[in-house]
């Protein structure tokens, strides 16, 4: 796929299209430029069709798509999901009385209205919903006549002082203070489990609509209450709504990129064509995603901008080549064909590298990342048509203004001092300093990146700002409730009625004791620990009976009451029961401690009839995701770099050239991970693809510069001359695009969505460092690895032609 030897030389100046031999060039070039009108018509039809499809693209998310579906923990959860209701996707609504405590008739009436309104929202798993107004929330006690119990909310409640007093008594004897009622009893919680599939439509839960309907209850804040809502559905709903502002920042970024490009070209029509073709690639990508049945989710929203950024990079190279030829007096049609000859193969190789680099992300068994990988791969692939083929065709019609073309030549002459300065890095005495500094930076980065964490590093939702409504709500709930919303569930599986056996209950009790001793675990609850209390209650509250009985009939009696009061703790057949640990937070260290403890216990105590399986609950699912992300992080980089190395080798046919192209990308990846440590960003589903995206963008710079440099060296030029020519032809656009895109994405820092702000900083860093690596580190490495590249190739060619005898 290498370019021919004369492609990057100054071609013959042909001032009239009629004087140009249209039969010249490659078969592909003739096919494209001799059928320009047909291609334009086809592109127009495709744009109309895909544009219409893109306008119908849905924005949503899925709880299950965030899970690593092939991980054993998730497979366990899905297998027993029917017996683990309430331990998956859910939201928690806390209604705070700003004028007193919960024992206020006015507050309770508002709570009832909110409860009834939430109960009717589509997607709510109504049978497991809990609040003071739900009959499943019960109290139980032992009297001289046996067990007695009832709903916490009295059946005869009428708002009178007596019924309020009865409610207070029921709350205290039910043991829900700290879980459904705040520690200070000034607020109460509505626990709302969700179903991911709407049984009436068969479609996934519409998180945007659910969040909108749920947030209608905030209207009650005018009546003396304050509403706090947390949960995956609320978080994703907030992110989807925030995406409107995200699109605003994308618009700013595109505007800045357009302005920078115009300041360089001084030609409005060519600038707009580059921008339009890059945006066209985004439209085609979104339309293709819609046809394939995918949706846009908050975690893949960066993909359209990355497609736009890569399109701007390639489009600018094409426009620059045409502009220089027109400045020399070449006809615009001829200039477009000259540029196509020079840059199509390097551009095609770069885009194929990007496509394959993104596609390898699909090996990660997390559906949301696979969708991101597919979207990015499709987006980059369509740029082959919109920016490598369509843009030169359009410029062959419109050309560039003659004034702008002449300005391009003048700026090229004016940039000679800069080119000479950068060109010095091909000299060994300059190169060794750059290589040494790069090695020191890479070594420092490796040390710092040793502190890179997997998973969330902060409480609440790191995707949002600390002062966001969601994180303020989470802080309130965490500080006012004894039991947190971070639940880690171990699944205990036995044959039917196996949970009534003494040995099983004792083993569960032992594991609970170990878990309660771990830092970060607030408390635990299971059928075993609850069974202790009901056994004790059955024997007049005698403390001696606060134990697990060896008598199956006693255990059966206690477990029956556990089921009546907490149906989510054990299933009907007494064969599956979750052991729930309430965690202080969902940080990676906390989850790792729990996982290690349970795995060690299971390895020692599992039997064919009794198994302790991981994991359920929102924290359990997150632990599985962290493990999958940790394994995928290194695998992903190996696949990405493997794909890029292979394509670079096919392109350059030289392992030395591959090393020169890849080393700057590796340094950037190391420094990017070090920056994540400094910024306190963990590796998780939202940030995992960043490194791959950085490699994909950086390889474009390397391919454009190195392709020109190597072609010049094969033509017999020395390394310094070859590199200076590469700088003059494609290097200045590499510098322009690097600075332009970095300036564009750094504006994301002010986004209210912290995830976007973090990505803005990381992308700006990678844009700049990939540019610096291409302009400075690549020539420095070339001075040692590629200085005699052209001479070696000439000698090899002579040997192939004349043999090794030395006779010519």
KACORDA-V565748 format. One line per field, one symbol per residue. ss: DSSP state (h for helix, s for strand, l for the rest). psi: psi as a letter, one per 30 degrees, with the letter a starting at -180 (. if undefined). burial: I if it has 24 or more other C-alpha atoms within 12 Angstrom, else O. Layout:
ss = ???
psi = ???
burial = ???
//
This chain:
ss = llllllllllllllllhhhlllllllhhhhhhhllhhhhhhhhhhhhhhhhhhhhlllsllllhhhlslllhhhhhhhhlhhhllllllsssssssslllllllhhhhhhhhhhhhhhhllllslhhhlslllllllssssssllsssssslllllllllhhhhhhhhhhhhhhllslllslllllssssssssllsllllllsllhhhhhhhhhhhhhhhhhlssssssshhhhhhhhhhhhhhhhhhhhhhhhhhhhhhhhhhllhhhhhhhhhhhhhhhhhhhhhhhhllllslllllhhhhhhhhhhhhhhhhhhhhhhhhhhllllhhhhhhhhhhhhhhhhhhhhhhhhhhhhhhhhllshhhhhhhhhhhhhhhhhhhhhhhhhhhhhhhhlllhhhhhhhhhhhhhlhhhhhhhhhhhlhhhhhhhhhhhhhhhhhhhhhhllllsllllllllllllllhhhhhhhhhhhhlllllssssssssslllhhhlhhhhhhhhhhhhhhhllllssssslhhhhhhhhhhhhllllhhhllllllhhhhhhhhhhhhhhllllllllllssssssssllllhhhhhhhhhhhhhhhhhhllllssssssshhhhhhhhhhhhhhhhhhhhhhhhhhhhhhhhhhhhllhhhhhhhhhhhhhhhhhhhhhhhhhlllsllllllhhhhhhhhhhhhhhhhhhhhhhhhhllllhhhhhhhhhhhhhhhhhhhhhhhhhhhhhhhhlllhhhhhhhhhhhhhhhhhhhhhhhhhhhhhhhhlllhhhhhhhhhhhhhhllllll
psi = glllfgeglklkjjfkeffkjffllleeeeeeffheeeeeeeeeeeeeeeeeeefgkkjalkefffkjffkeeeeeeeegefghkfgckllkkkjkjfgbafhkeeeeeeeeeeeeeeefkkfkiefgkklfgkffjllklklffakklakejkfgkgfleeeeeeeeeeeeffggkfdfkleghgllkjkjllkfkjfefgllkjeeeeeeeeffffffffgglkkkklleeeeeeeeeeffeeeeeeeeeeeeeeeeeeeeeegjeeeeeeeeeeeeeeeeeeeeeeeefgllklffgffeeeeeeeeeeeeeeeeeeeeeeeeffgkkeeeeeeeeeeefeeeeeeeeeeeeeeeeffffkhjeeeeeeeeeeeeeeeffeeeffeeeeeeffeealkeeeeeeeeeeeefgeeeeeeeffffkefeeeeeeeeeeeeeeeeeeeffgklkakfllbjffllfgleefeeeeeeeffkeklfjkjkkjkkllkgfffkeeeeeeeeeeeeeeffkkfjellkleeeeeeeeeeefhggkffgilkkfjeeeeeeeeeeeeefifffkleghfkkkjkkjkflhleeeeeeeeeeeeeeeeefklffkkjkklaleeeeeeeeeeeeeefeeeeeeeeeeeeeeeeeeefhkfeeeeeeeeeeeeeeeeeeeeeeefhkljaeffefeeeeeeeeefeeeeeeeeeeeeeeffflleeeeeeeeeeefeeeeeeeeeeeeeefffffgkfjeeeeeeeeeeeeeeeeeeeeefeeeeeeefefgegeeeeeeeeeeeeeflgffk.
burial = OIIIOOIIIOIOOIOOOOOOOOOOIOOOIOOIIOOIOOOIOOIOOIIOOIIOIIOOIIIIIIIIIIIIIOIIIIOIIIOIIOIIIIIIIIIIIIIIIOOOIIIIIIIIIIIIIIIIIIIOIIIIIIOIIIIIIIIIIIIIIOOOOOIOIIIIIIOOIOOOOOOIOIIIOIIIOIIIIIIIIIIOIIIIIIIIIIIIOOOOOOOIIIIIIIIOIIIOIIOIOOOIIIIIIIIIIIIIIIIIIIIOOIIOIIOIIIIIIIIIIIOIIIIIIIIIIIIIIIIIIIIIIIIIIIOOOIIIIIIIIIIIIIIIIIIIIIIIIIIIIIIIIIIIIIIIIIIIIIIIIIIIIIIIIIIIIIIIIIIIIIIIIIIIIIIIIIIIIIIIIIIIIIIIIIIIIIIIIIIIIIOIIIIIIOIIOOOOOOIOOIIIIIIIOIIIOIIOOIOOIIOOIIOOIOOIIIIIIIIIIIIIIOOIIIIOIIIIIIOIIIIIIIIIIIIIIIOOIIIIIIIIIIIIIIIIIIIIOIOIIIIIIIIIIIIIIIIIIIIOOOOOOOIIIOOOOIIIIIIIIIIIIIIIIIIOOIIIIIIIIIIIIIIIIIIIIIIOIIOOIIOOOIOOOIIIIIIIIIIIIIIIIIIIIIOIIOIIIOIIIOIIIIIIIOIIOIOIIIIIIIIIIIIIIIIIIIIIIOIIIIIIIIIIIIIIIIIIIIIIIIIIIIIIIIIIIIIIIIIIIIIIIIIIIIIIIIIIIIIIIIIIIIIIIOIIIIIIIIIIIIIIIIIIIIIIIIIIIIIIIIIIIIIIIIOOOOOOOOOOOOOOOOOO
//
